[in-house]
Amino acid sequence: ACVFCYAEYISFFSPLGIILLVVSFRSWEKKHSSLRTAVLLLLILILTAGLGYSAYEDLSLKDTIDSVLKTLVPRMRNLQFLPGSVPLWRVLGNKFGWSYIESYEVFRRLIPTAAGLVVGILIILLALVLFYLILKRLPLFRLSFEFTAALIFLVAGTLLSPSLVLGGGRFAYDCSGDTIASYESTGAQLASLIPLGSKVYWDSGSSGSFVSTLLLYLPEIQIFPPQINGQFSFRTGGNPDDLFRVGLWNDELAAQWVQAADVIVIQKPPIFPSWEYYISLDNYDVHLVQQPLGSCQVQSDLRVYLRKP
């Protein structure tokens, strides 16, 4: 199974949350409740702090963290100030036994978390201002404070969803370039090389950058189905018959298939690196096909080995 695909599967349904919000809006409880207010405000603070923490790997804060850790602070001992000053990271080292790197890693997580908490506090303050200075004086808007805070939180989240923090970082699907055209170009090159009816050994590479979607551009070929899922269906050891029955493959099956194939397509580094030992490369013509599958992806070449007549 593709464990890396889970987040993308879930994100596919994310627009349903907005639709559900719009559909259920009129049914929301708009009367004040102290318990509901406390729970909602606590939830907002936890969520914003959590969002900040989850984004620490995507944010470039090295210069900021270095500046904070190297900030000079007064020397202290037993809660008494001493002459002179030392960098903050030295104080942390004396107190907790942290090295500079350990202090850096702590602040790398602490700063985004604190920033997220501040954002949550600002949302609550904005809700207070909006509710007590505006909405409470307008008879047309009979909204409770917690209802107002929830609306502001959801609207802010919707507007900021394309941002680096809420968008989850930079991914290949955020890159520019015509992906469909690049697939068509690569598929056309493969189709011009691989004859109809060929039995194709398809090693999509252990890096996971090569996808089996290109098989759609190769009509009337024979493939070994477990290879469609590439490295995610490859197993070490095991009974070949049992693995094949459930759509998996291993090195023993790969060795059989590479010998039986008319065409061998390899993306380096291959999933089964020993494939060359089972054939004689002198019996094959080698062709390189460029694989421009995304402007943010390092371009690589597919090696197509055609068995000589």
N, C-alpha and C positions, 0 to 999 in steps of 0.2 A: 504494500500500500504506500501511497505517496504521503508521508507524514508532513511534508512541507506544503502540501496543497490545502490543508485544513483551513487556514486563515482565509485563503481566497474563496473556498467554498462558502464559508460563513459570510464574507463580505458581499457575495453575490446577492444575498437576501437583505442586506442592510437598508435598501430603500423602503422595505416593508415597514420598518420602524417609523419612518416619516409618515407613510400612508396611515398606519395605525394611529398615530398621534392625531392626525387631522380627523379621522373617522370618529375617534372616541372623545374628541375635545368637548363636545357639548354634554357628555355624560360625566365629566370630571366633577368631583365634589369641590364646590367653591366656598363652602363655609369654613370658618376658622376652627382649628383644633390645635390645642397646645402640644399634644403628643405628636400629631402629624407634623407640626412645624419643627419640633426638635429633631425628629427622625430625618426629615427632609434636609434640614440645614447640615446635620452631621453627614448625611449621604453626599451632599454636594462637596463638602470639604474632603471627604475620603476619596471621592472620584477624581477631583481636580489634583489632589496630591498624588494619587496613583497614576494619573495620566502623565504628570511631570516625571515621576520615577521611571515609568515605562519608556520614556523618550530619552533617557540619559545616553544611550548608545548612539542615537541619531544626531545629538547636538554636539557641535564643536565648541567646547568650553575650555580648552587647554589653557589659553592665555588668561582667562578669567580665574581659573582655579589656581594657576601658578601665582597670580597677583595676590589672591587671598591668602594662600599658604605662606607667602613671603612677606606678608604685612607684619611690620614690627609692632609688638605689643609689650606692655610693661612686664617686667619680671615679677613673679609672685612666689611666696612661700608661706604656707600656713595662713592663707588669706591676707597676707601682708605684702604690700608693694616693696620691691627692692630696687636699688639704683640700676639704671640701664634698661635695655630692651632686647628682645630676641624675636626671631621669626615665629609666626604662629605654629608652623609645623613642628618646631622644636618643643613648644609647650605641649602640643598633643603627644609628641614622642615621650616626653617626661611623664605625662599623666597616664597614657594608655600603652606606652611601649611601641608606638607605631613608627615605622620608617617613613621617609618622604613619599615613597610609592604607595604605601598603605594609606597614608593620609590623603593622597591624591585620589585614590579609588573611593574613599569614603565621601569626599567632597564632590566627586564626579556624580555621585548618586544623590547626595544631600541637597546640592544647589537646585537641580531641576525639581526635586520633590518640594522644597521650600517655595520655589517660584509657583508651582502648581497650587500649593496651599494659599499663597497670597492671591492668586487669581480667584480661588473659591471665595475668599473673604471679600474681594472686590465685587463679585457677583452678588453676594448677600447684601453688601452696602448699597449697591445700585438698586436692588429690589426694595430695600428700605426707603431710599429716596423716592423712587418711582411710586411706591405704594402710599406713603404718608404725605407726600407733597403734591401728588397729581391724582392718582386713581381714587384715593379715599374721598376726594372732594368732588368727584364726578359721579353723580347718581347713575349714569349710564353703565358704568363699569362696577359691578358688584363682585369684586374679586378679593379673596383672602390674601394675606401676605404670603403664605406658603405657596399658593397657586401662582402668584406673581413671580416668586423666586424660581419656581420650577419652569415657568415659561421662559424667563430670561436665560436660565441655564441651558435649556434645550435649543433656544434660538442661537445663543452664542456657540454651542457645539456644532450646530448645522452650518453656521457661517464660517467657522474655523476648520471645518472638516478637511478642506484641501491643504491645510498647513502641514508643516513638517512634523509637529507634535501629534496631531490627531490623525494625520494621514499615514502614520506608521513608518516614516522614513522614505528613502529613495529606492525605488525598485525598477527592474528592467521595463515593466509595463508603463512607467512614467516617462520613458525616453522618447525623444522625437524620432522621426523617420517613418517611412511607409512600410510597416511590417508585412502587410499583405503582399505588396509588390515584391518584397525581398523573398518571401516564401515562394511566390510564383516564379521568380527568376531561378532560385535554387532548384525548385521542382522541375522546371523546364530543362535545366542542365542534366539532371538525373534521368529524366525521361528520354533524352536524346542519346544517352549512353547505354541504358539498361534495356535489352530486347524484351518484347512481350513474351510472356510465359516463362521467364527466367525464375529460377529458384534463388532467392536472395537471403544471404546471411546479413543481419542488420544489427550491428553493434553500435549503440547510440552513445557510448562513452561514459566513463565513470564520473565525469564532471557534472553530468545532468544538463548540459547546455544544448544538447542536440535532441530534437524532439521527433517523434514518429509521425507527426502530422504530415511530413513530406511524403509518406507512403501513399497519400491520397492522390498524388500526381503520377503514380506509377500503376496504371491499370493492368489487370490481367497478369500479375506476377504472383509467385508463390512465396509465402513467408513462413517463418516459424513463430506462431502467435505469441508465445511467452516473451519474445524479444520486444514486443510493442511497448511494454512498460519498462524496458531497459533495466537499469540497475535496481529498480524498486522490486522487481520480480526475480532477481538473481539471488541464489542461495549457495552457500559453501557446503559441500558434501550433500548427503541425502541420496535416497533412491531415485534414479532418473525417471522411472516410470511413474512413481508416486508424485514427483514434482510436476511432471508434464501434465498429469491428470488434473491438477489444480491450477494450471496456468503459470507454473514457475519453471526455472531452468537453472542449471549449474554448469560447472566446467566440463563434466562428462558429456552432457547434452551439447554444449557449445562445440566440443571437439568433433562430435558426430555431424553436426550441422555444417560446420565450416568445410568439412571434407565433401559433403553432399551438395553444397551450393554451387550454382553457376556464376553468381556474382557475390562478391564480399564487399560490404560497405562498412568502413571503420571510421569512427570519430575518436581521435586520441585525447586523453589516454583511454584505451579500450577497457571494457568491463572484464573481458577475458584476454589478458595480455599474452597468453601462451598460444594464441591461435596460429601464429606463423610456424610453429613447430609441427603442425599437422598437415601442412601443404608444402608444395614446392613453388616458390614465388616465380620461378622461371616459366611456369605454365600459365601465368597471368599477365595481362596488360594492365598497367596502372594509370589511372586518371585522377586528377585533382579537381574537385568541385568546390568553389568558394561558398561559404556558408554565411551570408550577411543577414542574420536573423534579428538584428536589433542594433541601433546606433550606440547603445550603452554596453553592448556585449562585445567581448573581444572576438574579432573575426577569426575564423579558423577554416581549415580545408578538410573536406571529407575525402577520404581515399577510397576510390572505387576500383576494385580488382575484378577484371573480366577474364573468365577462363578462356584460354585460347582454343580455337577449333581443333 
